[in-house]
Amino acid sequence: MTINPLDLMKNLQKLQEHVGDMQEQLDDVTVTGSAGGGMVEVDMNGKLEVLAVRIAKEAWLPTGGGAEPDIEMVQDLIVAACADAGEKSRQQIQSHVGSMAQTMGIPPGILTFGGP
């Protein structure tokens, strides 16, 4: 299926309105990413901003009988939870983009969100 550029231009204003609406809706999107079996959880909004980080007490306990907690492991869990939340947020955004495209009569796959 080919897209007529003139049709897209006619719908440009409508597209801009939809994008503005979608940007407002992204504040309301909240996802939770986790790592380490839920020892670390990160809440993120649709703008890929971190809203909260929760670290279970068990994540700070020393491992392997050592006296010190494994700080590097906790840091890795935080990074992994952020990545998980980011992927979930991107999926939500892509769903919104797909819905917006469908309402405008744009074929699936033309408008996509790949993230930052």
FENFEN-V890143 format. One record per residue. N is the residue number from 1. RES is the residue in three letters. PHI is phi in whole degrees, 0 to 359 (* if undefined). PSI is psi in whole degrees, -180 to 180 (NA if undefined). OMEGA is omega as a letter, one per 40 degrees, with the letter a starting at -180 (* if undefined). Layout:
# FENFEN-V890143
N,RES,PHI,PSI,OMEGA + N,RES,PHI,PSI,OMEGA
This chain:
# FENFEN-V890143
1,MET,*,129,i + 2,THR,261,153,i + 3,ILE,250,132,i + 4,ASN,278,117,a + 5,PRO,302,-32,i + 6,LEU,294,-37,i + 7,ASP,296,-40,i + 8,LEU,295,-41,i + 9,MET,296,-39,i + 10,LYS,298,-33,a + 11,ASN,266,6,a + 12,LEU,301,-45,a + 13,GLN,297,-43,i + 14,LYS,297,-40,i + 15,LEU,297,-44,i + 16,GLN,299,-39,i + 17,GLU,296,-43,i + 18,HIS,296,-40,i + 19,VAL,295,-42,i + 20,GLY,300,-44,i + 21,ASP,298,-43,a + 22,MET,295,-40,i + 23,GLN,298,-38,i + 24,GLU,294,-39,a + 25,GLN,292,-26,a + 26,LEU,296,-26,i + 27,ASP,295,-30,a + 28,ASP,275,-14,i + 29,VAL,282,125,i + 30,THR,227,129,i + 31,VAL,234,159,i + 32,THR,237,124,i + 33,GLY,258,152,a + 34,SER,218,163,i + 35,ALA,208,160,i + 36,GLY,65,39,i + 37,GLY,65,28,i + 38,GLY,93,5,i + 39,MET,294,-29,i + 40,VAL,233,130,i + 41,GLU,232,142,i + 42,VAL,230,128,i + 43,ASP,263,137,a + 44,MET,221,147,i + 45,ASN,264,-178,a + 46,GLY,289,-10,i + 47,LYS,265,12,i + 48,LEU,62,31,i + 49,GLU,263,134,i + 50,VAL,285,126,a + 51,LEU,260,-34,a + 52,ALA,201,152,i + 53,VAL,228,130,i + 54,ARG,239,128,i + 55,ILE,238,121,i + 56,ALA,292,149,i + 57,LYS,304,-34,a + 58,GLU,298,-27,i + 59,ALA,292,-25,a + 60,TRP,269,-11,a + 61,LEU,291,142,i + 62,PRO,301,143,i + 63,THR,252,153,i + 64,GLY,65,25,i + 65,GLY,78,6,i + 66,GLY,285,164,a + 67,ALA,273,-18,a + 68,GLU,248,144,i + 69,PRO,293,156,i + 70,ASP,273,88,a + 71,ILE,299,-40,a + 72,GLU,298,-38,i + 73,MET,296,-43,i + 74,VAL,297,-42,i + 75,GLN,298,-43,i + 76,ASP,297,-39,i + 77,LEU,295,-38,i + 78,ILE,295,-45,i + 79,VAL,299,-44,a + 80,ALA,295,-40,i + 81,ALA,293,-38,i + 82,CYS,296,-42,i + 83,ALA,296,-41,i + 84,ASP,296,-46,i + 85,ALA,296,-40,i + 86,GLY,298,-42,i + 87,GLU,295,-43,i + 88,LYS,297,-40,i + 89,SER,295,-44,i + 90,ARG,298,-37,i + 91,GLN,296,-42,i + 92,GLN,296,-43,a + 93,ILE,297,-44,i + 94,GLN,299,-37,i + 95,SER,297,-43,i + 96,HIS,296,-42,i + 97,VAL,297,-43,i + 98,GLY,299,-41,i + 99,SER,295,-42,i + 100,MET,297,-45,a + 101,ALA,298,-41,a + 102,GLN,297,-41,i + 103,THR,293,-23,i + 104,MET,266,-1,a + 105,GLY,78,20,i + 106,ILE,272,132,a + 107,PRO,301,149,i + 108,PRO,302,143,i + 109,GLY,91,-12,a + 110,ILE,285,-48,i + 111,LEU,262,121,i + 112,THR,226,160,i + 113,PHE,239,117,a + 114,GLY,260,-7,i + 115,GLY,83,176,a + 116,PRO,289,NA,*
